[in-house]
Amino acid sequence: MVTSVPRLVIAAPSSGSGKTTVATGLMAALTARGLAVSPHKVGPDYIDPGYHALATGRVGRNLDAYLCGPELVGPLFAHGSRGCDIAVVEGVMGLYDGAAGEGELASTAQVAKLLRAPVVLVVDASSQSRSVAALVHGFMSFDPEVRIGGVILNKVGSDRHEALLREALDSVGVPVLGVLRRAAPVETPSRHLGLVPVAERGALAVEAVAAMAAQVAGGCDLAALVALARSAGLLAGAGWDAGEALVSSPPPPLPFPSPGALPPDSRSALDGPRPQAPDGLVDAGRPVRVAVAGGAAFTFSYSEHAELLTAAGAEVVVFDPLRDEELPEGTAGLVVGGGFPEVYASELSANEGLRKSVAELALSGAPVAAECAGLLYLCRDLDGLPMCGVLDASARMSERLTLGYRDAVAVSDSALAGAGTRMRGHEFHRTVVEPDAGSAPAWGMRAPERRVEGFVERGVHASYLHTHWASEPGVARRFVERCRTS
């Protein structure tokens, strides 16, 4: 199979240059012209894909070479862009910035090379004129395998300023594909973890995306951008498929002799080989209902997770912890992902019916997978307000930002992962949980420091670590199998 979808990567020399405005505005402007646009985001970010989805009417998908491995970037892109006329990929940080200490791994540049896609560099030109040529020349020459096909100049002050910038860039042979003037920024408010998610903003988010589209349509050469996208190279290989991924992935590891217990020597769990199990196939038995938290408080989720659960035999039902007073009828398993429960702590606490329903499900031994915000929701309290009380732990806001990729191994057997399962993840929060680990921790971290964190109790697996299940499809199969048998 060959993927020939035209595609562009929108990158920048650094964060804050305007690439989110340009990428989202371009997606919306092309969609308004009748093109089916496939939206993508480099890295683990959950918030930008929400704006991308609003701009295109399609699911925003992440391409993360650290979480999923470089080998899955192309297949996941092909999966998301299937049937589309063009794809727009928003980069992360600066073009060459990636996982700390890992070279180009997880950088926008690496993803652009893996996709054989041309790059459009968004440059904040507000404080420079001729120097822009040196900046762009440096980015072009740093890695000859990265093809920078043009520049969009942002925050240009005047016609004279624009003329000086164009003259400078002519000297290095880089086309100027757009010029955006200094203007009042599009209203995209931020808080402690970045932009406020689309689900919280409603009509205001729609207005913001429309404003981005107007900016890009008015200042950029859309025809030239589409032509550049069409120059992308062909991608060989099949698109990712949840069902095929489950069949081809190794079966879940066999449980350790004492399920739920931390192995006596946690170092052996961090360093030892992964346990092996006999070959097996995806169970095609009766569907089981898996409830997935959604709504404004729980917006962080990769769409591939629901696709894998469905392929493994689950009926995925989304519920809103801010509104629904009990779990969906017949719930056999629960997934509570990331989001902002700290912003909605009062409302979540006031929903006593749902808190009780969640606690009863967990007490029954049913599988529960909770990441970050889900961990906070399962705690005894959050900033002094009662939560579900599933875990004997207390959560609170903190001034310290915890951020970064993590190399992890499951140190306790759980409904989600067998002890010894290795996964890469990402932490991003301004909260702390005390204690930070139970008697049976969820994960052992190998970098940046060696530690254990999270909780495994009964069927509960709760942790700060965000993971991408496409990298280890067996966790979805294992979770659904436990839903059937618990």
C-alpha positions in Angstrom: 0.0 0.0 0.0 1.2 3.5 -0.9 0.0 6.7 0.8 0.0 9.7 -1.5 -2.1 12.2 0.5 -0.7 15.7 -0.1 0.8 17.0 3.2 2.5 19.8 4.9 4.3 20.2 8.3 3.9 23.6 10.0 6.9 24.2 12.1 8.7 27.2 13.8 12.1 28.1 15.2 10.7 28.1 18.7 7.5 27.9 20.7 5.4 31.1 20.6 6.1 31.9 16.9 2.5 31.4 15.9 2.5 27.8 14.4 -0.8 26.9 16.2 -2.6 29.9 14.7 -1.2 29.1 11.3 -1.8 25.4 11.4 -5.3 25.6 12.8 -6.2 28.6 10.5 -4.8 26.7 7.5 -6.8 23.6 8.3 -10.0 25.7 8.6 -9.4 27.8 5.5 -8.8 24.7 3.4 -11.8 23.0 4.8 -13.9 26.0 4.0 -12.8 25.6 0.4 -14.2 22.1 0.2 -11.2 20.0 0.9 -11.2 17.1 3.3 -8.4 18.0 5.6 -6.7 15.5 7.9 -5.4 17.2 11.1 -2.3 16.0 13.0 -0.1 17.1 15.9 3.5 16.2 16.6 4.0 15.2 20.2 1.8 14.2 23.1 -0.3 17.4 23.2 -4.0 16.8 23.7 -5.3 20.4 23.5 -4.3 21.5 20.0 -5.9 18.5 18.4 -9.2 19.7 19.8 -8.9 22.9 17.9 -7.8 21.0 14.8 -10.9 18.8 15.0 -13.1 21.9 15.3 -11.3 23.4 12.2 -11.7 20.3 10.0 -14.6 18.2 11.4 -12.3 15.3 11.7 -10.6 13.7 14.7 -7.3 15.3 15.5 -4.5 12.7 15.8 -1.1 12.8 17.4 2.1 11.6 15.8 4.6 10.9 18.6 7.8 9.1 17.7 8.8 8.7 21.4 5.5 7.3 22.7 4.8 5.1 19.7 8.2 4.6 18.1 9.3 6.1 14.7 8.0 2.9 12.9 4.4 3.8 13.8 4.5 7.4 12.6 3.8 6.6 9.0 1.1 4.0 9.6 -0.7 6.2 12.1 -0.6 9.1 9.7 -1.9 6.9 6.9 -4.7 5.7 9.2 -5.8 9.2 10.1 -5.5 10.7 6.6 -7.3 7.9 4.8 -9.8 9.4 2.3 -8.6 13.0 2.7 -7.6 15.5 0.1 -4.7 17.0 2.1 -3.1 16.7 5.6 -1.7 19.4 7.8 0.7 18.5 10.6 1.3 21.0 13.4 4.8 20.7 14.9 5.9 20.9 18.5 8.3 23.4 20.1 11.1 24.4 17.7 11.6 22.4 14.5 14.6 20.4 15.8 13.5 20.1 19.5 12.6 16.6 20.7 12.9 14.3 23.7 15.6 15.6 26.0 18.9 13.9 25.5 17.6 11.8 22.6 18.9 13.7 19.6 16.2 14.2 17.0 13.8 11.7 18.5 10.2 13.0 18.7 11.1 16.3 17.0 9.1 17.9 14.3 12.1 17.5 12.0 12.1 13.7 12.5 8.4 13.4 11.9 8.7 15.5 8.7 11.4 13.1 7.4 9.4 10.0 8.3 6.4 11.5 6.4 8.5 12.7 3.5 6.7 16.0 3.9 7.8 19.5 3.1 8.0 22.0 6.0 6.6 25.5 6.2 8.5 27.5 8.8 6.5 30.1 10.7 8.9 32.9 11.7 8.1 35.6 14.3 9.6 38.6 12.4 8.6 41.3 14.9 12.1 42.2 15.9 14.2 41.6 12.8 14.6 42.4 9.2 17.7 41.2 7.3 18.6 38.7 10.1 15.6 36.6 9.1 17.7 35.3 6.2 20.4 34.0 8.5 17.8 32.4 10.8 16.1 30.6 7.9 19.4 29.7 6.2 20.5 28.1 9.5 17.4 26.0 9.8 17.6 24.9 6.2 21.3 23.9 6.4 21.2 22.2 9.9 19.7 19.0 8.5 19.7 18.7 4.7 17.2 15.8 4.9 14.6 18.3 6.2 13.0 20.1 3.2 11.9 23.6 4.1 9.6 24.5 1.3 8.7 28.0 2.3 8.2 30.6 5.1 5.2 32.3 6.6 6.2 35.6 8.2 4.3 36.4 11.4 3.9 39.7 13.2 5.1 41.9 10.3 4.8 45.6 11.2 4.3 47.4 7.9 4.7 47.3 4.1 8.3 48.5 4.4 9.0 45.8 7.0 7.6 43.2 4.7 9.7 44.4 1.8 12.9 44.2 3.8 12.0 40.7 4.9 11.2 39.5 1.4 14.4 41.0 0.0 16.4 39.2 2.7 14.8 35.8 2.0 15.2 36.2 -1.7 19.0 36.0 -1.1 18.7 32.5 0.3 16.1 31.3 -2.2 13.2 30.7 0.2 9.7 31.4 -1.0 7.5 33.6 1.2 4.2 31.7 1.3 2.4 34.1 3.7 2.6 37.3 5.6 0.6 37.9 8.8 0.5 41.5 10.2 0.8 42.4 13.8 -2.7 42.4 15.2 -4.5 41.7 18.4 -4.0 37.9 19.1 -6.8 35.5 18.3 -8.6 34.9 21.6 -7.2 31.5 22.7 -6.9 31.9 26.5 -4.3 29.8 28.4 -3.9 28.7 32.0 -1.6 26.4 34.0 -1.2 23.7 31.3 -1.6 25.7 28.1 -4.6 26.6 26.0 -8.1 26.1 27.4 -9.5 23.0 25.7 -12.2 23.4 23.0 -14.8 21.5 25.1 -14.7 24.2 27.8 -15.1 27.1 25.5 -18.1 26.2 23.3 -19.0 29.1 20.9 -15.9 31.0 21.8 -13.7 28.3 20.4 -15.7 28.3 17.2 -15.1 32.1 16.9 -11.4 31.7 17.6 -11.0 29.1 14.9 -12.9 31.2 12.4 -10.6 34.2 13.3 -7.5 32.0 12.7 -9.0 30.9 9.3 -9.6 34.5 8.3 -6.1 35.5 9.2 -4.5 32.7 7.2 -6.8 33.1 4.2 -6.2 36.8 4.1 -2.4 36.6 4.5 -1.2 33.4 2.9 -1.1 32.0 -0.6 -3.3 29.0 -0.2 -2.8 27.8 -3.7 1.0 27.8 -3.3 0.6 25.9 0.1 -1.5 23.2 -1.6 1.0 22.9 -4.4 3.8 22.5 -1.9 1.8 19.8 -0.1 1.3 17.9 -3.4 5.1 17.7 -3.7 5.4 15.4 -0.7 6.9 12.0 -1.4 5.0 8.7 -1.5 4.8 6.7 1.7 5.1 3.0 1.4 3.3 0.7 3.9 -0.2 0.0 5.2 -2.1 2.3 7.4 -2.5 1.4 11.1 -5.5 -0.8 11.9 -6.7 -1.4 15.4 -7.9 -5.0 14.7 -4.7 -6.0 12.9 -2.6 -4.4 15.7 -4.3 -6.5 18.3 -3.8 -9.7 16.3 -0.2 -9.0 15.6 0.8 -7.7 19.0 2.2 -10.1 21.6 -0.4 -11.4 24.1 -0.4 -9.9 27.6 2.4 -11.2 29.9 1.5 -14.0 32.3 0.7 -12.7 35.8 3.4 -12.8 38.4 2.8 -15.4 41.2 1.4 -12.7 43.4 -0.9 -10.5 41.3 -1.0 -6.8 42.4 2.2 -7.1 44.5 5.4 -5.3 43.9 8.1 -7.8 43.1 10.5 -8.2 46.1 13.3 -6.6 44.1 11.9 -3.6 42.3 15.3 -3.2 40.5 14.7 -6.6 38.8 11.3 -5.3 37.5 13.0 -2.2 36.1 15.8 -4.1 34.4 14.7 -7.6 33.8 13.2 -9.2 30.6 9.6 -9.0 29.9 7.6 -12.1 30.9 6.4 -14.2 27.9 3.1 -16.0 27.4 1.8 -18.5 24.8 0.5 -17.2 21.5 -3.1 -16.1 21.5 -5.7 -14.4 19.4 -8.1 -11.6 20.1 -11.2 -12.9 22.0 -14.2 -12.4 19.7 -16.7 -13.2 22.5 -19.6 -11.2 23.6 -19.1 -7.4 23.8 -18.6 -5.8 27.2 -19.4 -2.3 28.0 -16.5 0.0 28.8 -17.4 3.5 30.1 -15.0 6.3 29.1 -15.0 9.6 30.9 -15.5 12.7 28.7 -17.0 16.1 28.9 -15.2 19.3 29.8 -13.3 17.9 32.8 -11.8 14.9 31.0 -10.7 16.0 27.5 -7.4 14.3 27.2 -7.7 11.1 25.2 -6.1 9.5 22.1 -8.7 8.3 19.6 -6.8 5.1 19.0 -7.6 4.0 22.6 -11.3 3.8 21.9 -10.6 2.1 18.5 -8.4 -0.5 20.2 -11.0 -1.2 22.9 -13.7 -1.6 20.2 -11.5 -3.9 18.2 -10.9 -6.0 21.3 -14.6 -6.5 21.8 -15.8 -3.6 23.9 -18.8 -1.4 23.5 -17.3 2.0 24.3 -19.8 4.4 26.0 -18.7 8.0 26.8 -20.2 9.6 29.9 -19.7 13.1 31.4 -18.7 13.1 35.1 -20.0 16.7 35.4 -23.5 15.8 34.4 -24.2 12.0 34.6 -25.2 10.9 38.1 -24.3 7.2 37.6 -22.2 5.1 35.3 -23.8 3.8 32.1 -26.0 0.7 32.8 -24.0 -2.5 32.4 -20.6 -0.9 32.8 -18.0 -3.7 33.1 -14.9 -1.5 33.0 -14.0 2.2 33.3 -11.4 4.4 31.7 -10.8 7.9 33.1 -8.2 9.7 31.1 -6.6 13.1 31.5 -8.0 16.6 31.7 -8.7 19.3 34.3 -10.5 17.9 37.3 -8.8 20.6 39.4 -10.8 23.3 37.5 -14.0 21.4 38.1 -13.3 20.0 41.5 -16.5 21.6 43.1 -18.8 20.2 40.4 -17.2 16.8 40.4 -17.4 16.6 44.2 -21.0 17.7 44.2 -21.9 14.8 41.9 -22.2 12.4 44.8 -24.2 9.8 42.9 -21.5 9.3 40.3 -18.7 9.3 42.8 -20.5 6.5 44.7 -21.1 4.6 41.4 -17.4 4.8 40.5 -16.4 3.6 44.0 -18.8 0.7 43.9 -17.5 -0.4 40.5 -13.9 -0.3 41.7 -14.7 -2.1 45.0 -16.3 -4.9 42.9 -12.9 -5.6 41.3 -14.0 -4.4 37.9 -11.1 -3.1 35.7 -10.5 0.7 36.0 -7.7 2.5 34.1 -7.0 6.1 35.2 -4.4 8.5 33.9 -3.4 11.7 35.5 -6.8 13.5 35.9 -8.4 10.1 36.4 -5.9 9.4 39.2 -7.0 12.7 40.9 -10.6 11.8 40.5 -10.1 8.4 42.2 -8.4 9.9 45.2 -9.9 10.5 48.6 -10.0 14.3 48.0 -8.7 17.0 45.6 -7.8 20.4 47.1 -9.9 19.4 50.2 -13.0 18.4 48.2 -14.3 14.8 48.4 -13.6 12.7 45.3 -14.4 9.1 44.7 -12.4 7.7 47.6 -11.2 4.7 45.6 -7.6 5.4 46.6 -6.4 6.2 50.1 -4.5 9.3 48.8 -5.0 13.0 48.7 -4.4 15.3 45.7 -3.7 19.0 45.6 -2.6 21.8 43.2 1.1 22.6 43.2 3.3 25.5 42.0 5.7 22.9 40.4 5.2 21.8 36.8 6.0 18.1 36.2 6.6 17.7 32.5 8.5 15.2 30.3 8.7 11.9 28.6 9.2 8.8 30.7 10.6 5.3 30.1 8.5 3.0 32.3 7.9 -0.6 33.2 4.9 -2.1 35.0 6.1 -3.3 38.4 2.7 -4.8 39.5 0.4 -7.0 37.7 -2.9 -5.2 36.9 -6.0 -5.3 34.7 -4.2 -3.0 32.2 -0.6 -4.2 32.1 1.2 -7.4 33.2 4.2 -6.9 35.4 7.2 -6.4 33.2 5.3 -4.6 30.4 7.5 -1.8 29.1 5.9 1.4 27.8 6.9 4.9 27.2 4.7 7.7 28.5 4.5 11.4 29.3 3.8 13.4 32.4 2.2 16.9 32.4 0.6 18.2 35.6 0.7 20.8 38.3 -0.7 18.6 41.0 0.7 16.2 43.6 -0.7 13.1 45.1 0.3 12.0 48.6 1.4 9.3 48.9 2.6 9.2 45.3 2.6 5.4 45.2 0.6 2.6 46.8 1.9 -0.7 48.3 1.6 -2.0 44.7 2.8 0.8 42.5 1.7 1.0 38.8 5.0 2.0 37.1 8.7 2.0 37.7 10.3 5.0 36.0 13.8 4.6 34.5 14.3 8.3 33.5 14.9 11.0 34.3 15.2 9.4 37.8 14.5 5.9 39.0 11.3 5.8 41.1 8.0 4.0 41.4 4.6 5.8 41.2 0.9 5.1 40.9 -1.5 2.6 42.4 -2.7 -1.0 41.6 -5.5 -2.1 43.8 -8.1 -4.7 43.0 -8.9 -4.0 39.3 -7.6 -0.4 39.5 -4.6 0.9 37.6 -4.1 4.6 38.4 -1.1 6.7 37.5 0.1 10.1 36.4 1.6 8.6 33.3 -0.1 9.2 29.9 0.5 6.4 27.5 -0.4 5.7 23.9 -1.9 2.3 23.6 -1.0 2.0 19.9 2.6 1.3 21.1 1.4 -1.7 23.1 -2.0 -2.8 21.8 -2.0 -5.8 24.2 -3.0 -3.5 27.1 -6.4 -2.9 25.4 -6.9 -6.6 24.8 -5.9 -7.4 28.4 -8.3 -4.8 29.8 -11.3 -6.1 27.8 -10.5 -9.7 28.7 -10.5 -8.7 32.4 -13.8 -6.9 31.9 -15.2 -10.2 30.7 -13.9 -12.2 33.6 -14.0 -9.9 36.6 
